[in-house]
Amino acid sequence: MVNNFRFNISIEKSAQLTGRSLAGFKRDFQKTFSLPPRQWLLSKRLDTAKFLIEHKHQKPSSIYLDLGFESLSHFSHAFKKKFGLAPGDFIHS
């Protein structure tokens, strides 16, 4: 998942690809990363988005699909929830 967080692969598929049961995958993942897989994945994507917006000056509308989000609306809502600003507002801060 660390190398493929940008791809929209389900947690179930990730478990299957590792040859583990879903429950075992989730349990071991949380032990390793201190977060459940879905939370870790969302956090990793959002942190990457913040970096791309802040340091690479990329527009939210041009990066959300590449980071595995299915809609700009979902991306914007999750970004604002984590960082306190909408991605578009973050550009100007």
PASEBA-1860 file (N, C-alpha, C; in nm, 3 decimals):
! residues 93
1> MVNNFRFN> 0.082/-0.118/0.000/0.000/0.000/0.000/0.087/0.125/0.000 ~ 0.201/0.118/0.061/0.290/0.234/0.065/0.328/0.277/-0.077 ~ 0.357/0.182/-0.162/0.400/0.215/-0.299/0.284/0.239/-0.394 ~ 0.165/0.194/-0.357/0.051/0.201/-0.450/-0.067/0.279/-0.395 ~ -0.044/0.373/-0.304/-0.154/0.444/-0.240/-0.232/0.530/-0.338 ~ -0.172/0.566/-0.449/-0.241/0.651/-0.548/-0.344/0.573/-0.629 ~ -0.331/0.442/-0.633/-0.425/0.361/-0.710/-0.549/0.334/-0.627 ~ -0.662/0.329/-0.694/-0.789/0.308/-0.625/-0.814/0.157/-0.610
9> ISIEKSAQ> -0.736/0.094/-0.523/-0.749/-0.050/-0.495/-0.816/-0.063/-0.359 ~ -0.916/-0.147/-0.352/-0.988/-0.165/-0.226/-0.900/-0.232/-0.121 ~ -0.938/-0.214/0.004/-0.867/-0.279/0.114/-0.881/-0.431/0.100 ~ -0.998/-0.474/0.057/-1.022/-0.618/0.037/-0.926/-0.674/-0.068 ~ -0.907/-0.601/-0.177/-0.816/-0.645/-0.283/-0.671/-0.642/-0.234 ~ -0.637/-0.543/-0.154/-0.502/-0.536/-0.098/-0.474/-0.658/-0.010 ~ -0.572/-0.694/0.071/-0.557/-0.814/0.156/-0.539/-0.938/0.070 ~ -0.621/-0.947/-0.033/-0.613/-1.063/-0.124/-0.477/-1.070/-0.192
17> LTGRSLAG> -0.426/-0.957/-0.236/-0.296/-0.954/-0.304/-0.181/-0.995/-0.212 ~ -0.199/-0.975/-0.082/-0.094/-1.015/0.013/-0.113/-1.159/0.061 ~ -0.221/-1.222/0.017/-0.247/-1.360/0.057/-0.298/-1.372/0.199 ~ -0.356/-1.265/0.251/-0.404/-1.263/0.389/-0.555/-1.252/0.391 ~ -0.614/-1.294/0.501/-0.757/-1.269/0.520/-0.775/-1.120/0.545 ~ -0.894/-1.069/0.522/-0.920/-0.928/0.544/-0.897/-0.890/0.690 ~ -0.946/-0.972/0.781/-0.930/-0.943/0.924/-0.782/-0.944/0.964 ~ -0.708/-1.042/0.917/-0.564/-1.049/0.948/-0.487/-0.932/0.889
25> FKRDFQKT> -0.522/-0.896/0.767/-0.457/-0.782/0.702/-0.481/-0.655/0.780 ~ -0.606/-0.628/0.817/-0.639/-0.507/0.892/-0.568/-0.505/1.028 ~ -0.569/-0.619/1.096/-0.506/-0.627/1.229/-0.356/-0.600/1.220 ~ -0.288/-0.665/1.128/-0.144/-0.646/1.114/-0.108/-0.508/1.060 ~ -0.191/-0.456/0.974/-0.168/-0.322/0.921/-0.173/-0.220/1.034 ~ -0.274/-0.232/1.119/-0.287/-0.138/1.230/-0.170/-0.150/1.327 ~ -0.122/-0.270/1.350/-0.005/-0.288/1.437/0.117/-0.218/1.378 ~ 0.132/-0.226/1.248/0.249/-0.169/1.181/0.242/-0.018/1.167
33> FSLPPRQW> 0.126/0.035/1.128/0.114/0.177/1.096/0.036/0.258/1.199 ~ -0.014/0.196/1.303/-0.089/0.262/1.410/-0.220/0.326/1.363 ~ -0.268/0.286/1.248/-0.396/0.332/1.195/-0.460/0.218/1.116 ~ -0.592/0.214/1.112/-0.656/0.118/1.022/-0.622/0.152/0.876 ~ -0.625/0.054/0.787/-0.583/0.078/0.648/-0.656/0.193/0.580 ~ -0.788/0.202/0.595/-0.862/0.309/0.527/-0.820/0.447/0.577 ~ -0.803/0.462/0.706/-0.760/0.591/0.762/-0.619/0.625/0.717 ~ -0.529/0.527/0.717/-0.393/0.550/0.673/-0.392/0.594/0.527
41> LLSKRLDT> -0.469/0.524/0.445/-0.474/0.553/0.303/-0.525/0.696/0.278 ~ -0.632/0.734/0.344/-0.686/0.869/0.329/-0.584/0.973/0.375 ~ -0.522/0.950/0.488/-0.423/1.043/0.541/-0.303/1.057/0.446 ~ -0.255/0.947/0.393/-0.141/0.948/0.300/-0.176/1.027/0.174 ~ -0.296/1.005/0.121/-0.339/1.077/0.001/-0.352/1.226/0.028 ~ -0.410/1.261/0.142/-0.429/1.402/0.175/-0.295/1.472/0.202 ~ -0.205/1.406/0.272/-0.072/1.464/0.296/0.001/1.487/0.165 ~ -0.012/1.393/0.072/0.050/1.409/-0.060/-0.013/1.524/-0.135
49> AKFLIEHK> -0.145/1.536/-0.127/-0.214/1.647/-0.192/-0.167/1.781/-0.137 ~ -0.156/1.789/-0.006/-0.109/1.913/0.058/0.030/1.949/0.007 ~ 0.118/1.851/0.000/0.252/1.874/-0.051/0.248/1.924/-0.196 ~ 0.169/1.860/-0.280/0.162/1.898/-0.421/0.105/2.039/-0.438 ~ 0.006/2.074/-0.357/-0.053/2.207/-0.366/0.044/2.312/-0.313 ~ 0.103/2.284/-0.199/0.189/2.381/-0.131/0.325/2.399/-0.200 ~ 0.387/2.291/-0.239/0.525/2.297/-0.288/0.539/2.285/-0.440 ~ 0.444/2.219/-0.503/0.452/2.201/-0.648/0.352/2.290/-0.721
57> HQKPSSIY> 0.272/2.365/-0.642/0.175/2.461/-0.696/0.077/2.399/-0.794 ~ 0.036/2.276/-0.764/-0.062/2.208/-0.849/-0.203/2.241/-0.803 ~ -0.295/2.241/-0.895/-0.434/2.272/-0.865/-0.505/2.147/-0.815 ~ -0.592/2.164/-0.716/-0.669/2.049/-0.664/-0.744/1.974/-0.774 ~ -0.799/2.047/-0.867/-0.876/1.983/-0.974/-0.790/1.898/-1.068 ~ -0.659/1.919/-1.065/-0.572/1.840/-1.153/-0.503/1.724/-1.080 ~ -0.519/1.715/-0.948/-0.449/1.608/-0.876/-0.540/1.506/-0.808 ~ -0.666/1.540/-0.785/-0.749/1.451/-0.703/-0.766/1.313/-0.763
65> LDLGFESL> -0.781/1.302/-0.894/-0.795/1.170/-0.956/-0.666/1.089/-0.947 ~ -0.553/1.157/-0.965/-0.423/1.089/-0.958/-0.392/1.037/-0.819 ~ -0.460/1.091/-0.718/-0.438/1.047/-0.580/-0.540/0.943/-0.534 ~ -0.626/0.898/-0.624/-0.719/0.791/-0.591/-0.856/0.836/-0.543 ~ -0.884/0.966/-0.548/-1.017/1.014/-0.512/-1.108/1.004/-0.633 ~ -1.233/0.969/-0.609/-1.325/0.951/-0.720/-1.398/1.079/-0.758 ~ -1.403/1.176/-0.666/-1.468/1.303/-0.699/-1.395/1.419/-0.632 ~ -1.401/1.534/-0.696/-1.340/1.654/-0.642/-1.410/1.695/-0.514
73> SHFSHAFK> -1.540/1.672/-0.508/-1.618/1.706/-0.390/-1.572/1.627/-0.268 ~ -1.555/1.497/-0.283/-1.508/1.413/-0.172/-1.367/1.454/-0.130 ~ -1.281/1.478/-0.227/-1.146/1.522/-0.198/-1.146/1.652/-0.119 ~ -1.223/1.750/-0.166/-1.227/1.882/-0.101/-1.280/1.872/0.041 ~ -1.384/1.793/0.061/-1.442/1.776/0.194/-1.341/1.712/0.289 ~ -1.276/1.606/0.245/-1.178/1.535/0.329/-1.057/1.625/0.358 ~ -1.013/1.702/0.260/-0.900/1.792/0.277/-0.933/1.898/0.382 ~ -1.051/1.958/0.370/-1.091/2.061/0.466/-1.106/2.005/0.606
81> KKFGLAPG> -1.158/1.884/0.616/-1.174/1.820/0.747/-1.038/1.799/0.813 ~ -0.938/1.759/0.736/-0.806/1.731/0.793/-0.725/1.858/0.820 ~ -0.727/1.953/0.728/-0.637/2.068/0.738/-0.706/2.199/0.777 ~ -0.839/2.201/0.782/-0.910/2.320/0.825/-0.934/2.423/0.716 ~ -0.882/2.399/0.598/-0.902/2.487/0.484/-0.936/2.403/0.362 ~ -1.018/2.459/0.275/-1.045/2.392/0.147/-0.916/2.394/0.065 ~ -0.896/2.296/-0.021/-0.772/2.294/-0.100/-0.750/2.423/-0.180 ~ -0.856/2.480/-0.234/-0.843/2.605/-0.310/-0.801/2.720/-0.223
89> DFIHS> -0.847/2.723/-0.098/-0.808/2.828/-0.004/-0.665/2.810/0.041 ~ -0.620/2.688/0.045/-0.485/2.656/0.091/-0.379/2.714/-0.002 ~ -0.413/2.724/-0.129/-0.321/2.777/-0.229/-0.282/2.921/-0.193 ~ -0.379/2.996/-0.140/-0.359/3.138/-0.115/-0.313/3.167/0.027 ~ -0.302/3.066/0.112/-0.263/3.093/0.252/-0.114/3.103/0.270
END
